Amino acid sequence: VPFLDTATRPSFSLDRLSKVSLLGTADLFCDLYCLEPGQAQKVHAHGEATKLYYVITGRGELTVGDETRLLGRGEIAWAAPGEPHGASNPGPDRLVLLVVMAPNPNPGAGS
Amino acid sequence: VPFLDTATRPSFSLDRLSKVSLLGTADLFCDLYCLEPGQAQKVHAHGEATKLYYVITGRGELTVGDETRLLGRGEIAWAAPGEPHGASNPGPDRLVLLVVMAPNPNPGAGS
């Protein structure tokens, strides 16, 4: 479906960060990352892809390279290929991130 | 810079839709499209890229294929390679779209 509403799609897990696939092609995937307070995606890197995070709701500590910033709604963090990046939710609110990665490392699955 | 605030970046033109480049690599570009009421991006297609629109503020008529929907904040429209797509602002408010296209057809310029 070429239309979707991100407000209806968040899904959280008490165990760990929850990734909700919104769309995927060979060119990119677009997910929601849904983080309860205290949850995180560890800093990591992709040698062959660009990734961006857009804060939809809540506040998140986003790391790119050796810098970490607390970002709120409407703010973006992005990592060029090879740049370390990660995200964590210091709370107290839930955090929802719109995440795009291009190209899609796993086109069959969407993320 | 790997961090930016989309709230501080919109720029409008009375002449036509205004595109504000936020970031670009070979893998993707991310722009803001800023549309005054009555402005539009004509329906068009890219044979080799996936494009997505996310509504940041306002409401927009987004077309993908032969379907047009009125979308508000938090909603997404996306077009697979070759699918016709376009956007228009029926008003009364200004429309700001977060736009991602992958791969970047013009890596040197960012959009």
Backbone of each chain as ProteinMPNN parsed JSONL, in Angstrom:
{"seq_chain_A": "VPFLDTATRPSFSLDRLSKVSLLGTADLFCDLYCLEPGQAQKVHAHGEATKLYYVITGRGELTVGDETRLLGRGEIAWAAPGEPHGASNPGPDRLVLLVVMAPNPNPGAGS", "coords_chain_A": {"N_chain_A": [[0.866, -1.208, 0.0], [0.679, 2.183, -0.872], [0.26, 4.252, 0.904], [0.377, 5.265, 4.3], [-0.095, 5.529, 7.867], [1.905, 6.739, 10.28], [1.21, 7.168, 12.903], [-0.475, 5.209, 13.77], [0.966, 2.914, 13.944], [3.058, 2.324, 15.811], [4.615, -0.089, 17.955], [5.375, -1.588, 20.94], [7.8, -3.31, 22.953], [8.434, -4.931, 26.002], [10.743, -6.278, 26.314], [12.769, -5.493, 24.52], [14.019, -2.987, 22.232], [11.659, -2.283, 19.695], [11.189, -2.999, 16.305], [9.36, -1.814, 13.637], [8.376, -2.621, 10.515], [7.776, -0.468, 7.861], [7.93, -0.03, 5.086], [9.647, -1.364, 2.231], [12.078, -1.569, -0.313], [14.432, -2.564, -2.862], [15.99, -0.337, -2.807], [15.748, 1.08, -0.389], [14.896, 0.789, 3.142], [12.186, 1.581, 5.357], [11.488, 2.016, 8.629], [9.745, 1.994, 11.81], [11.313, 2.631, 14.85], [10.74, 1.667, 18.049], [11.004, 2.617, 21.281], [10.949, 1.84, 24.627], [11.403, 3.641, 27.744], [14.784, 3.503, 28.723], [15.516, 1.596, 26.883], [17.629, 0.678, 24.073], [19.422, 1.019, 20.962], [22.369, -0.398, 20.27], [25.485, 1.236, 19.577], [26.62, 0.996, 16.296], [27.798, 0.115, 12.974], [27.343, 0.449, 9.417], [28.925, -0.601, 6.611], [28.163, -0.076, 4.033], [25.921, 1.541, 3.691], [23.671, 4.365, 4.03], [22.115, 5.914, 6.791], [19.272, 7.286, 8.379], [17.722, 8.875, 11.172], [14.667, 10.104, 12.315], [13.015, 11.956, 14.713], [9.896, 11.149, 15.846], [8.104, 11.024, 18.085], [8.626, 11.711, 21.586], [11.86, 11.785, 23.238], [15.219, 11.304, 22.306], [18.49, 9.925, 22.778], [20.805, 10.306, 20.47], [23.491, 8.918, 18.764], [26.186, 9.708, 16.668], [29.103, 8.946, 15.051], [31.513, 10.199, 17.195], [29.854, 11.695, 18.723], [27.117, 12.502, 20.822], [23.729, 13.4, 21.033], [20.854, 14.829, 22.608], [17.813, 14.527, 21.209], [14.697, 15.893, 20.048], [11.243, 15.933, 18.912], [11.023, 16.138, 15.394], [13.684, 16.423, 14.924], [16.725, 15.309, 13.364], [19.111, 12.689, 13.057], [21.904, 11.481, 11.333], [23.842, 9.018, 9.591], [26.612, 8.538, 7.598], [27.884, 6.057, 5.236], [29.695, 3.634, 7.032], [29.975, 5.18, 9.311], [29.78, 5.109, 12.823], [26.765, 4.612, 14.719], [23.923, 5.053, 16.862], [21.096, 4.659, 19.116], [19.245, 5.712, 21.967], [16.801, 5.632, 24.597], [16.333, 7.856, 27.041], [14.12, 8.323, 28.549], [11.524, 10.29, 30.245], [9.462, 9.45, 28.58], [7.956, 7.36, 26.029], [9.733, 6.582, 23.027], [9.625, 7.21, 19.599], [11.032, 6.558, 16.551], [11.453, 7.463, 13.177], [12.997, 5.626, 10.749], [15.286, 5.448, 8.153], [17.051, 3.484, 5.878], [19.456, 3.191, 3.344], [21.314, 1.687, 0.712], [18.834, -0.987, 0.932], [19.74, -3.518, 3.048], [18.626, -5.978, 3.133], [16.559, -6.822, 1.15], [14.431, -8.585, 0.808], [13.091, -8.812, 3.213], [12.378, -6.309, 4.069], [13.387, -5.034, 6.309]], "CA_chain_A": [[0.0, 0.0, 0.0], [1.579, 3.338, -0.958], [-0.083, 5.264, 1.906], [0.285, 4.704, 5.651], [-0.112, 6.505, 8.948], [2.866, 6.29, 11.297], [0.64, 7.303, 14.248], [-1.225, 3.998, 14.122], [1.816, 1.76, 13.746], [4.033, 1.954, 16.834], [4.413, -1.301, 18.743], [6.464, -1.618, 21.916], [8.068, -4.564, 23.643], [9.144, -4.716, 27.259], [12.013, -7.003, 26.256], [13.821, -4.796, 23.783], [13.588, -2.096, 21.158], [10.808, -2.936, 18.707], [11.281, -2.448, 14.949], [8.141, -2.03, 12.861], [8.67, -2.353, 9.111], [6.727, 0.276, 7.155], [8.051, -0.28, 3.654], [10.976, -1.741, 1.805], [12.384, -1.94, -1.694], [15.874, -2.775, -2.915], [16.665, 0.95, -2.637], [15.726, 1.555, 0.993], [13.779, 0.396, 3.99], [11.706, 2.577, 6.301], [10.955, 1.351, 9.821], [9.654, 2.697, 13.087], [11.972, 2.045, 16.007], [9.906, 2.032, 19.2], [11.839, 2.351, 22.454], [10.529, 2.168, 25.981], [12.498, 4.251, 28.508], [15.853, 2.586, 29.084], [15.907, 0.722, 25.764], [18.627, 1.28, 23.191], [20.094, 0.299, 19.888], [23.794, -0.182, 20.503], [26.235, 1.882, 18.506], [27.101, 0.038, 15.3], [28.051, 0.778, 11.688], [27.103, -0.281, 8.172], [29.932, -0.129, 5.676], [27.676, 0.164, 2.674], [24.598, 2.176, 3.66], [23.391, 5.604, 4.75], [20.961, 5.726, 7.667], [18.824, 8.485, 9.086], [16.704, 8.781, 12.214], [13.841, 11.306, 12.506], [12.247, 11.758, 15.942], [8.455, 11.396, 15.699], [7.609, 11.379, 19.417], [9.564, 11.459, 22.659], [13.198, 12.34, 23.091], [16.191, 10.227, 22.218], [19.911, 10.226, 22.693], [21.303, 9.765, 19.213], [24.935, 8.983, 18.611], [26.783, 9.552, 15.34], [30.533, 9.122, 15.247], [31.845, 10.278, 18.632], [29.0, 12.72, 19.326], [25.774, 12.093, 21.229], [22.87, 14.538, 21.342], [19.469, 14.581, 22.977], [16.975, 15.094, 20.146], [13.254, 15.813, 20.203], [10.429, 15.792, 17.7], [11.414, 16.921, 14.232], [15.133, 16.457, 14.752], [17.303, 14.216, 12.582], [20.516, 12.293, 13.136], [22.171, 10.602, 10.187], [25.178, 8.432, 9.523], [27.112, 8.136, 6.291], [28.411, 4.695, 5.273], [30.851, 3.417, 7.881], [29.95, 5.97, 10.548], [29.07, 4.479, 13.934], [25.547, 5.316, 15.117], [23.06, 4.317, 17.769], [19.992, 5.434, 19.69], [18.738, 5.221, 23.239], [15.717, 6.418, 25.163], [16.571, 8.126, 28.459], [12.842, 8.505, 29.203], [10.547, 9.354, 30.798], [8.421, 9.079, 27.614], [8.288, 6.457, 24.94], [10.413, 7.208, 21.887], [9.37, 6.613, 18.275], [11.921, 7.084, 15.52], [11.329, 7.056, 11.785], [14.352, 5.239, 10.365], [15.459, 5.078, 6.745], [18.386, 3.029, 5.502], [19.593, 2.992, 1.906], [20.317, 0.763, 0.183], [18.269, -1.969, 1.851], [20.655, -4.664, 3.103], [17.868, -7.229, 3.182], [15.349, -6.387, 0.443], [13.316, -9.51, 0.907], [12.387, -8.701, 4.475], [11.971, -4.946, 4.363], [14.39, -4.507, 7.227]], "C_chain_A": [[0.888, 1.238, 0.0], [1.266, 4.448, 0.038], [-0.14, 4.598, 3.281], [0.409, 5.814, 6.675], [0.805, 6.021, 10.061], [2.266, 6.334, 12.697], [-0.061, 6.026, 14.705], [-0.333, 2.772, 14.191], [2.781, 1.417, 14.88], [3.616, 0.711, 17.628], [5.62, -1.442, 19.65], [6.609, -3.002, 22.519], [8.809, -4.259, 24.94], [10.529, -5.351, 27.234], [13.129, -6.187, 25.618], [13.181, -3.834, 22.793], [12.765, -2.876, 20.145], [10.939, -2.224, 17.37], [10.017, -2.827, 14.183], [8.441, -1.655, 11.409], [7.507, -1.625, 8.457], [6.746, -0.001, 5.663], [9.471, -0.665, 3.333], [11.015, -2.03, 0.321], [13.873, -2.273, -1.702], [16.63, -1.491, -2.575], [16.768, 1.386, -1.185], [14.736, 0.731, 1.802], [13.431, 1.562, 4.892], [10.987, 1.841, 7.415], [10.559, 2.399, 10.851], [10.487, 1.926, 14.094], [11.234, 2.585, 17.23], [10.64, 1.62, 20.468], [11.132, 2.777, 23.735], [11.695, 2.869, 26.683], [13.528, 3.195, 28.913], [16.302, 1.679, 27.955], [16.845, 1.47, 24.813], [18.945, 0.38, 22.006], [21.577, 0.624, 20.038], [24.448, 0.495, 19.299], [26.839, 0.815, 17.601], [27.338, 0.792, 14.005], [27.708, -0.161, 10.546], [28.102, 0.258, 7.153], [29.363, 0.396, 4.381], [26.344, 0.896, 2.623], [24.575, 3.474, 4.449], [22.123, 5.397, 5.566], [20.578, 7.056, 8.297], [17.709, 8.145, 10.06], [15.985, 10.133, 12.297], [12.984, 11.046, 13.737], [10.783, 12.135, 15.711], [7.845, 11.797, 17.034], [8.656, 11.0, 20.458], [10.887, 12.162, 22.421], [14.192, 11.188, 23.132], [17.609, 10.743, 22.222], [20.453, 9.525, 21.462], [22.798, 9.984, 19.12], [25.298, 8.834, 17.141], [28.258, 9.863, 15.487], [30.813, 9.163, 16.745], [30.99, 11.305, 19.353], [27.624, 12.163, 19.64], [24.971, 13.333, 21.571], [21.483, 14.057, 21.731], [18.582, 15.297, 21.968], [15.504, 14.911, 20.465], [12.561, 15.811, 18.857], [10.903, 16.723, 16.585], [12.906, 16.982, 14.002], [15.628, 15.162, 14.098], [18.743, 13.973, 13.009], [20.757, 11.366, 11.954], [23.635, 10.204, 10.128], [25.505, 8.053, 8.088], [27.648, 6.706, 6.389], [29.671, 4.614, 6.135], [30.845, 4.189, 9.185], [29.191, 5.242, 11.646], [27.85, 5.308, 14.332], [24.734, 4.416, 16.034], [22.033, 5.245, 18.373], [19.613, 4.845, 21.027], [17.674, 6.174, 23.757], [15.942, 6.619, 26.647], [15.273, 8.292, 29.25], [12.605, 9.951, 29.588], [9.504, 8.86, 29.78], [8.904, 7.994, 26.657], [8.883, 7.245, 23.778], [10.044, 6.453, 20.614], [10.225, 7.339, 17.248], [11.492, 6.566, 14.152], [12.745, 6.808, 11.273], [14.366, 4.843, 8.893], [16.889, 4.625, 6.545], [18.404, 2.72, 4.012], [21.046, 2.68, 1.567], [19.844, -0.211, 1.261], [19.154, -3.208, 1.877], [19.948, -6.009, 3.005], [16.522, -7.028, 2.484], [14.168, -7.336, 0.608], [12.461, -9.287, 2.127], [11.902, -7.295, 4.798], [12.847, -4.284, 5.41], [15.234, -5.671, 7.72]], "O_chain_A": [[1.792, 1.321, 0.831], [1.931, 5.485, 0.027], [-0.651, 3.486, 3.408], [0.942, 6.888, 6.397], [0.522, 5.015, 10.712], [2.737, 5.631, 13.592], [-0.217, 5.798, 15.904], [-0.826, 1.68, 14.473], [3.288, 0.295, 14.909], [2.44, 0.498, 17.923], [6.759, -1.42, 19.185], [5.648, -3.768, 22.583], [9.71, -3.421, 24.963], [11.39, -5.002, 28.042], [14.267, -6.177, 26.088], [11.974, -3.866, 22.552], [13.122, -3.994, 19.776], [10.817, -1.001, 17.295], [9.654, -4.0, 14.093], [8.727, -0.494, 11.113], [6.375, -2.108, 8.49], [5.696, -0.186, 5.047], [10.397, -0.332, 4.074], [10.109, -2.652, -0.234], [14.51, -2.264, -0.648], [17.769, -1.541, -2.112], [17.762, 1.995, -0.787], [13.859, 0.067, 1.251], [14.265, 2.426, 5.162], [10.006, 1.134, 7.181], [10.986, 3.551, 10.774], [10.382, 0.702, 14.184], [11.119, 3.796, 17.421], [10.872, 0.435, 20.707], [10.766, 3.941, 23.895], [12.845, 2.717, 26.272], [13.167, 2.12, 29.392], [17.358, 1.053, 28.049], [16.858, 2.699, 24.752], [18.764, -0.837, 22.047], [21.982, 1.783, 19.944], [24.01, 0.336, 18.159], [27.477, -0.132, 18.061], [27.099, 1.999, 13.945], [27.77, -1.384, 10.676], [28.113, 1.456, 6.87], [29.988, 1.211, 3.703], [25.686, 0.87, 1.583], [25.339, 3.667, 5.395], [21.168, 4.779, 5.095], [21.434, 7.845, 8.694], [16.88, 7.269, 9.818], [16.629, 11.181, 12.345], [12.296, 10.027, 13.806], [10.468, 13.289, 15.42], [7.141, 12.804, 17.112], [9.464, 10.095, 20.248], [11.02, 13.008, 21.537], [14.03, 10.229, 23.887], [17.898, 11.839, 21.742], [20.546, 8.299, 21.423], [23.304, 11.08, 19.364], [24.788, 7.951, 16.451], [28.626, 10.925, 15.991], [30.4, 8.268, 17.481], [31.332, 11.746, 20.451], [27.033, 11.444, 18.834], [25.44, 14.211, 22.296], [21.002, 13.028, 21.256], [18.596, 16.525, 21.88], [15.104, 13.915, 21.069], [13.194, 15.704, 17.807], [11.148, 17.911, 16.795], [13.357, 17.531, 12.996], [15.042, 14.091, 14.255], [19.495, 14.908, 13.284], [19.897, 10.552, 11.617], [24.528, 10.939, 10.55], [24.749, 7.325, 7.444], [27.846, 6.193, 7.491], [30.593, 5.417, 5.988], [31.631, 3.886, 10.082], [28.064, 4.799, 11.421], [27.882, 6.538, 14.292], [24.841, 3.19, 15.991], [22.08, 6.459, 18.176], [19.649, 3.628, 21.212], [17.644, 7.354, 23.408], [15.77, 5.69, 27.436], [15.304, 8.391, 30.477], [13.447, 10.791, 29.271], [8.74, 7.945, 30.085], [10.102, 7.756, 26.507], [8.573, 8.419, 23.578], [10.135, 5.227, 20.553], [10.153, 8.558, 17.098], [11.204, 5.381, 13.989], [13.599, 7.691, 11.358], [13.57, 4.016, 8.447], [17.829, 5.29, 6.982], [17.496, 2.078, 3.483], [21.941, 3.347, 2.085], [20.392, -0.249, 2.363], [19.312, -3.879, 0.857], [20.584, -7.047, 2.82], [15.473, -7.058, 3.127], [13.016, -6.904, 0.548], [11.256, -9.533, 2.103], [11.096, -7.115, 5.711], [13.022, -3.066, 5.381], [16.155, -5.473, 8.513]]}, "seq_chain_B": "VPFLDTATRPSFSLDRLSKVSLLGTADLFCDLYCLEPGQAQKVHAHGEATKLYYVITGRGELTVGDETRLLGRGEIAWAAPGEPHGASNPGPDRLVLLVVMAPNPNPGAGS", "coords_chain_B": {"N_chain_B": [[27.178, 18.023, 8.997], [25.955, 15.799, 11.41], [23.569, 16.098, 12.78], [20.408, 17.672, 12.829], [17.71, 20.081, 12.844], [14.548, 19.826, 11.746], [12.545, 21.664, 12.151], [13.551, 24.191, 12.07], [14.234, 24.685, 9.497], [12.47, 25.029, 7.259], [11.702, 26.783, 4.223], [10.022, 29.029, 2.281], [8.688, 29.847, -0.961], [7.089, 32.297, -2.912], [6.859, 31.885, -5.575], [7.056, 29.19, -6.347], [7.004, 25.713, -5.356], [9.311, 25.048, -2.762], [12.428, 23.553, -2.358], [14.393, 22.26, 0.176], [17.524, 21.247, 0.859], [18.543, 18.776, 3.08], [20.317, 16.682, 3.64], [22.666, 14.601, 1.909], [23.901, 11.725, 0.307], [25.616, 9.304, -1.741], [23.83, 7.278, -1.504], [21.276, 8.205, -0.788], [19.041, 11.087, -0.834], [17.816, 13.602, 1.396], [15.308, 15.847, 1.719], [13.498, 18.873, 2.579], [10.315, 19.585, 1.348], [8.618, 22.463, 0.699], [5.551, 23.866, 0.613], [3.482, 26.445, -0.328], [-0.032, 27.217, 0.037], [-1.818, 25.998, -2.752], [0.409, 25.425, -4.269], [2.358, 22.925, -6.044], [3.942, 19.758, -6.727], [4.309, 18.4, -9.763], [2.888, 15.349, -10.988], [5.136, 12.741, -11.537], [7.757, 10.437, -12.5], [10.419, 8.257, -11.416], [12.639, 6.136, -12.866], [14.534, 4.618, -11.565], [14.576, 4.798, -8.791], [13.477, 4.82, -5.354], [11.016, 6.627, -3.584], [9.979, 8.532, -0.79], [7.47, 10.327, 0.987], [6.92, 12.147, 3.908], [4.608, 13.636, 6.003], [5.223, 16.542, 7.677], [4.191, 19.044, 8.637], [0.967, 20.613, 8.169], [-1.394, 19.812, 5.506], [-1.505, 17.57, 2.792], [-2.168, 16.741, -0.635], [-1.387, 13.764, -1.801], [-0.193, 11.899, -4.48], [0.081, 8.629, -5.707], [0.772, 6.368, -8.162], [-2.36, 5.702, -9.511], [-3.823, 6.823, -7.518], [-4.969, 9.266, -5.235], [-4.533, 10.845, -2.139], [-5.588, 12.719, 0.741], [-3.348, 13.704, 3.056], [-2.207, 14.008, 6.44], [-0.248, 15.216, 9.268], [2.368, 12.998, 10.074], [1.685, 11.046, 8.298], [2.507, 8.917, 5.508], [3.432, 8.756, 2.092], [4.516, 6.701, -0.539], [6.585, 5.819, -3.329], [7.451, 3.231, -5.449], [10.234, 2.323, -7.64], [9.657, 3.721, -10.821], [6.947, 4.188, -10.381], [4.393, 6.567, -10.79], [4.229, 9.724, -9.109], [3.299, 12.479, -6.977], [2.745, 15.722, -5.414], [0.578, 18.011, -3.754], [-0.553, 21.113, -2.341], [-3.514, 21.768, -0.918], [-4.211, 23.755, 0.816], [-5.741, 25.222, 3.829], [-3.351, 25.777, 5.077], [0.266, 26.105, 5.272], [2.396, 23.601, 3.854], [4.697, 21.163, 4.836], [6.912, 18.768, 3.806], [8.812, 15.9, 4.544], [11.187, 14.469, 2.564], [12.508, 11.615, 1.087], [14.747, 10.207, -1.156], [16.038, 7.369, -2.795], [18.282, 5.444, -4.783], [20.44, 8.393, -4.63], [19.944, 10.568, -7.23], [21.636, 12.535, -7.957], [24.299, 12.901, -6.653], [26.263, 14.827, -6.137], [24.995, 17.241, -5.621], [23.14, 16.848, -3.669], [20.381, 17.018, -3.922]], "CA_chain_B": [[26.744, 17.871, 10.396], [25.069, 14.638, 11.477], [22.356, 16.4, 13.531], [19.73, 18.879, 12.35], [16.344, 20.26, 13.327], [13.717, 20.169, 10.587], [11.636, 22.768, 12.481], [14.199, 25.481, 11.824], [14.763, 24.714, 8.137], [11.581, 25.317, 6.135], [11.849, 28.037, 3.497], [8.953, 29.04, 1.284], [8.785, 30.801, -2.052], [5.772, 32.585, -3.495], [6.882, 31.513, -6.985], [6.912, 27.756, -6.586], [7.455, 24.808, -4.301], [10.699, 25.258, -2.383], [13.113, 22.35, -1.877], [15.501, 22.566, 1.071], [18.342, 20.044, 1.016], [18.994, 18.52, 4.454], [21.504, 15.836, 3.592], [22.758, 13.773, 0.723], [25.053, 10.873, 0.032], [25.313, 8.558, -2.963], [22.749, 6.324, -1.224], [19.966, 8.854, -0.66], [18.983, 12.464, -0.367], [16.684, 13.949, 2.254], [14.958, 17.252, 1.531], [12.164, 19.37, 2.903], [9.561, 20.265, 0.303], [7.808, 23.468, 1.393], [4.541, 24.278, -0.362], [2.409, 27.368, 0.018], [-1.316, 26.758, -0.511], [-1.929, 26.105, -4.209], [1.616, 24.945, -4.953], [2.36, 21.48, -6.279], [4.95, 19.061, -7.53], [3.548, 17.621, -10.742], [3.088, 13.903, -10.986], [6.268, 12.348, -12.365], [8.277, 9.127, -12.084], [11.856, 7.981, -11.516], [12.732, 4.719, -13.187], [15.577, 3.899, -10.837], [14.681, 5.204, -7.386], [12.323, 4.781, -4.447], [10.842, 7.945, -2.963], [8.915, 8.594, 0.203], [7.073, 11.62, 1.544], [6.367, 12.107, 5.275], [4.034, 14.957, 6.269], [5.663, 17.131, 8.942], [3.136, 19.982, 9.038], [-0.012, 20.899, 7.129], [-2.031, 18.671, 4.865], [-1.156, 17.541, 1.379], [-2.733, 15.726, -1.518], [-0.289, 12.972, -2.339], [-0.587, 10.956, -5.514], [0.976, 7.532, -6.066], [0.037, 5.605, -9.163], [-3.594, 6.378, -9.919], [-4.577, 7.14, -6.314], [-4.612, 10.502, -4.535], [-5.131, 10.93, -0.805], [-5.258, 13.869, 1.572], [-2.589, 13.204, 4.2], [-1.819, 14.968, 7.471], [1.015, 14.977, 9.968], [2.683, 11.624, 10.431], [1.335, 10.086, 7.242], [3.533, 8.672, 4.489], [3.141, 8.221, 0.765], [5.799, 6.3, -1.118], [6.53, 5.323, -4.698], [8.507, 2.331, -5.894], [10.808, 2.778, -8.909], [8.744, 3.719, -11.961], [5.575, 4.573, -10.044], [4.148, 8.01, -10.819], [3.931, 10.306, -7.798], [3.309, 13.931, -6.927], [2.224, 16.298, -4.166], [0.068, 19.374, -3.871], [-1.07, 21.676, -1.096], [-4.812, 22.393, -1.137], [-4.407, 24.804, 1.804], [-5.32, 26.632, 3.89], [-2.071, 25.954, 5.77], [1.496, 25.713, 4.596], [2.696, 22.165, 3.897], [6.114, 20.78, 4.844], [7.102, 17.326, 3.624], [10.146, 15.301, 4.584], [11.252, 13.659, 1.346], [13.723, 10.814, 0.934], [14.849, 9.446, -2.403], [17.214, 6.489, -2.826], [19.542, 6.164, -4.547], [20.479, 9.812, -4.95], [20.256, 10.678, -8.662], [22.548, 13.66, -8.193], [24.987, 12.917, -5.361], [27.073, 16.017, -5.908], [24.191, 18.39, -5.202], [22.292, 16.534, -2.517], [19.046, 16.774, -4.457]], "C_chain_B": [[25.749, 16.718, 10.491], [23.785, 14.874, 12.261], [21.716, 17.661, 12.955], [18.287, 18.867, 12.819], [15.467, 20.694, 12.149], [12.823, 21.373, 10.875], [12.226, 24.123, 12.129], [14.556, 25.678, 10.354], [13.798, 25.076, 7.02], [11.812, 26.702, 5.543], [10.838, 28.002, 2.36], [9.233, 30.083, 0.218], [7.392, 31.044, -2.605], [5.705, 32.107, -4.937], [6.534, 30.053, -7.212], [7.309, 26.992, -5.342], [8.94, 25.035, -4.032], [11.276, 23.958, -1.835], [14.315, 22.771, -1.051], [16.281, 21.277, 1.295], [18.807, 19.907, 2.458], [20.273, 17.703, 4.48], [21.49, 15.017, 2.314], [24.03, 12.969, 0.714], [24.756, 10.199, -1.305], [24.083, 7.676, -2.765], [21.368, 6.957, -1.234], [20.148, 10.356, -0.553], [17.758, 12.614, 0.502], [16.495, 15.459, 2.164], [13.717, 17.585, 2.347], [11.567, 19.95, 1.637], [8.572, 21.174, 1.022], [6.848, 24.079, 0.384], [3.556, 25.263, 0.263], [1.096, 26.781, -0.51], [-1.374, 26.996, -2.021], [-0.712, 25.617, -4.962], [1.618, 23.416, -5.048], [3.663, 21.024, -6.917], [4.174, 18.152, -8.473], [3.868, 16.135, -10.629], [4.18, 13.557, -11.997], [6.747, 10.99, -11.88], [9.788, 9.095, -12.248], [12.006, 6.488, -11.783], [13.593, 3.933, -12.23], [15.636, 4.23, -9.364], [13.354, 5.025, -6.663], [12.24, 6.127, -3.739], [9.751, 7.862, -1.914], [8.735, 10.02, 0.697], [6.486, 11.373, 2.935], [5.861, 13.515, 5.584], [4.476, 15.439, 7.652], [4.628, 18.118, 9.467], [2.223, 20.247, 7.857], [-0.667, 19.629, 6.613], [-1.749, 18.739, 3.373], [-1.908, 16.469, 0.63], [-1.576, 15.005, -2.19], [-0.839, 11.953, -3.33], [0.49, 9.898, -5.668], [0.193, 6.631, -7.006], [-1.209, 6.37, -9.56], [-4.45, 6.781, -8.719], [-4.051, 8.421, -5.667], [-5.32, 10.52, -3.194], [-4.698, 12.211, -0.115], [-4.606, 13.354, 2.853], [-2.261, 14.344, 5.163], [-0.562, 14.506, 8.194], [1.18, 13.523, 10.359], [2.326, 10.608, 9.366], [2.395, 10.074, 6.148], [2.878, 8.248, 3.18], [4.478, 7.813, 0.163], [5.582, 5.65, -2.486], [7.731, 4.439, -4.978], [9.07, 2.849, -7.227], [9.78, 2.654, -10.046], [7.324, 4.143, -11.654], [5.413, 6.092, -10.091], [3.768, 8.524, -9.436], [4.006, 11.828, -7.879], [2.656, 14.403, -5.648], [1.67, 17.68, -4.447], [-0.521, 19.805, -2.533], [-2.401, 22.375, -1.357], [-5.096, 23.535, -0.161], [-5.403, 24.373, 2.868], [-3.934, 26.842, 4.519], [-0.887, 25.652, 4.852], [1.738, 24.222, 4.808], [4.209, 21.966, 3.889], [6.208, 19.265, 4.804], [8.567, 16.985, 3.821], [10.198, 14.306, 3.423], [12.579, 12.915, 1.303], [13.67, 10.109, -0.412], [16.152, 8.653, -2.397], [17.161, 5.626, -4.075], [19.418, 7.628, -4.95], [20.859, 9.978, -6.419], [21.319, 11.725, -8.958], [23.408, 13.873, -6.955], [25.783, 14.182, -5.095], [26.286, 17.151, -5.29], [23.322, 18.104, -3.991], [20.834, 16.397, -2.885], [19.035, 17.186, -5.916]], "O_chain_B": [[24.79, 16.671, 9.721], [22.981, 13.953, 12.403], [22.42, 18.617, 12.629], [17.718, 17.824, 13.144], [15.626, 21.795, 11.621], [12.382, 22.042, 9.94], [11.495, 25.089, 11.914], [15.117, 26.711, 9.988], [14.246, 25.405, 5.921], [12.08, 27.665, 6.262], [10.807, 27.056, 1.573], [9.924, 31.073, 0.461], [6.603, 30.11, -2.751], [4.612, 31.938, -5.478], [5.81, 29.714, -8.149], [7.874, 27.549, -4.401], [9.729, 25.196, -4.963], [10.685, 23.335, -0.953], [15.157, 23.541, -1.512], [15.751, 20.32, 1.861], [19.407, 20.834, 3.002], [21.195, 17.992, 5.243], [20.439, 14.775, 1.72], [25.101, 13.463, 1.066], [23.74, 10.499, -1.933], [23.376, 7.359, -3.721], [20.396, 6.322, -1.642], [21.229, 10.849, -0.233], [16.789, 11.865, 0.377], [17.391, 16.239, 2.487], [12.975, 16.692, 2.758], [12.222, 20.714, 0.928], [7.785, 20.717, 1.851], [7.267, 24.725, -0.577], [2.887, 24.954, 1.249], [1.113, 25.938, -1.407], [-1.018, 28.072, -2.501], [-0.78, 25.412, -6.173], [0.981, 22.719, -4.258], [4.379, 21.798, -7.552], [3.467, 17.244, -8.033], [4.963, 15.735, -10.231], [4.16, 14.007, -13.142], [6.185, 10.447, -10.929], [10.361, 9.793, -13.085], [11.539, 5.668, -10.992], [13.419, 2.723, -12.083], [16.657, 3.969, -8.728], [12.277, 5.07, -7.257], [13.256, 6.697, -3.344], [8.728, 7.207, -2.115], [9.681, 10.799, 0.811], [5.648, 10.488, 3.11], [6.607, 14.484, 5.442], [4.147, 14.826, 8.668], [4.23, 18.033, 10.628], [2.628, 20.128, 6.7], [-0.526, 18.545, 7.179], [-1.753, 19.812, 2.77], [-2.244, 15.422, 1.182], [-0.879, 15.565, -3.037], [-1.81, 11.247, -3.057], [1.675, 10.22, -5.752], [-0.91, 6.188, -6.687], [-1.136, 7.549, -9.906], [-5.643, 7.048, -8.861], [-2.842, 8.629, -5.567], [-6.519, 10.256, -3.097], [-3.603, 12.724, -0.345], [-5.24, 12.651, 3.64], [-2.066, 15.489, 4.754], [0.095, 13.546, 7.793], [0.269, 12.896, 10.899], [2.633, 9.425, 9.514], [3.077, 11.068, 5.897], [1.908, 7.49, 3.162], [5.473, 8.515, 0.342], [4.553, 5.029, -2.753], [8.877, 4.839, -4.774], [8.462, 3.708, -7.867], [9.128, 1.622, -10.205], [6.559, 4.432, -12.575], [6.208, 6.82, -9.497], [3.072, 7.845, -8.682], [4.689, 12.386, -8.737], [2.089, 13.615, -4.891], [2.208, 18.427, -5.264], [-0.926, 18.983, -1.713], [-2.425, 23.453, -1.951], [-6.113, 24.215, -0.293], [-5.879, 23.239, 2.817], [-3.405, 27.954, 4.497], [-1.034, 25.026, 3.802], [1.33, 23.655, 5.822], [4.916, 22.525, 3.05], [5.657, 18.571, 5.658], [9.452, 17.686, 3.332], [9.356, 13.414, 3.318], [13.643, 13.513, 1.464], [12.664, 9.49, -0.761], [17.215, 9.168, -2.05], [16.092, 5.112, -4.408], [18.418, 8.044, -5.535], [21.952, 9.586, -6.826], [21.841, 11.795, -10.071], [23.278, 14.892, -6.276], [25.958, 14.57, -3.94], [26.833, 17.942, -4.521], [22.821, 19.032, -3.355], [20.105, 15.693, -2.186], [18.007, 17.07, -6.582]]}, "name": "protein", "num_of_chains": 2, "seq": "VPFLDTATRPSFSLDRLSKVSLLGTADLFCDLYCLEPGQAQKVHAHGEATKLYYVITGRGELTVGDETRLLGRGEIAWAAPGEPHGASNPGPDRLVLLVVMAPNPNPGAGSVPFLDTATRPSFSLDRLSKVSLLGTADLFCDLYCLEPGQAQKVHAHGEATKLYYVITGRGELTVGDETRLLGRGEIAWAAPGEPHGASNPGPDRLVLLVVMAPNPNPGAGS"}
